[in-house]
Amino acid sequence: MKKVGVAILGLGVVGGGTYKILTEHRDFYKKNHGVDITVESVLELNKQRAVNLGVQENKICSNIAEICSNPDIDIVVEVIGGLEPAKSFVLAALNSGKSVVTSNKELYCKYSHELEKAAKKNKVGLFYEATCVGGVPVIRALLDNLQGNKITSIMGIINGTTNYILSKMSDKGASYEEVLKEAQLLGYAEANPTNDVEGYDSTYKLSILSSLSFHTKVPYTEIYREGITKINIADIKYAKQFGYALKLLALGKDGENGIEVRVHPALIKSTHPLAGVNDSYNAVYIAGDSVENVMLYGRGAGALPTGSAIVGDIIYCATHPNHSYSTFKNTENADPSTKFVKNFESEYYIRLSAKDKAGVLSKITSLLGKHSISVSQVVQDKGETEGQAPLIMITHETKEHNIEKAVADINATGIAEVNSVLRVVS
Ligand code: HSE
């Protein structure tokens, strides 16, 4: 039987989950996949953590050179996260002839061109299913199962922390700050949540997914990014009244004018399948010209779900003789022929605090009209301050830059202040 040795770099949450899956399923993989996969080594500075997981002491090492020179290791799993030392370790493994499986979205997003070059040069595999949406098998779906399609759009809830926070704000009517605190206590959000709540994590994932979907490099720097830190509970309440859920969405479109990529909070119709994706669950909704719509749903993080994606890559690598690489020219920057749409079109939700007197609404709608913005729905609520009223509007489709100019004009009148502008996904 074919024997395959694995080394795991980092025995944190995901590394520990991967170790557990591999060791507990060894006989199952032998029987069903005809391959004997063993963990030959772990790189973990906290020796006790490795011992607690059941790793034999002679398999715990503290430097990458030992792993690179070990002939019993075929596949190196990188689950350290961050850029360094992860990048140096991955390059060292590839350059010593080992295939690499990584869950590191930031590393893969920013340096896949360099890593892939090293993998090709050394004729080894580079696998990254676990970089995007944890246990949800979206990378392989794009690489192997949907490749007969021209993918026209990809839309997803691809960050569990922010989805948990927005879901709880919606369920409990609690503020962002309150829910974040609770999420940190429960271990759903990190002590420094910036990477998740400001949308960076989603842009790394969207860069990878849209490059694969649209067959051209989509650097994360081309992605419009806005996080959830300014979301007010009032917006969730009004969104519900209009029949929408508020989600942090990652959107990629390949249209006539070019590629449009953005990560931002958005109102999505409560009947859309993504609107029902709650708590820390993730989902990706893909439109292809033949398949129509496909939605992949599941756990976007966690020891065993992410471990499942890693082990899937290990078995794939162990059972496929030839390695395949990107379906696009994998360079650092976008190909000069790729056009990116920045002034994108959307419907918008606008919440204003306006003076409650005759002529104010008509003044606001005439300023919107001046910038070719047409209103499709409008509601005036009772204000908490005497003489002031919240006005909530949904517009027809218009361009982002029109909205920016209209908001500046409205704020300059002194009769109304725009409190919130959110995009609406139709
Ligand atoms: N921090 C990520 C999330 C999980 O909250 O979804 C790992 O990608």
Boltz pocket constraint, residues with backbone or C-beta under 6 A from the ligand:
constraints:
  - pocket:
      binder: B
      contacts: [[A, 130], [A, 131], [A, 133], [A, 134], [A, 158], [A, 159], [A, 160], [A, 161], [A, 162], [A, 188], [A, 196], [A, 201], [A, 300], [A, 301]]
      max_distance: 6.0
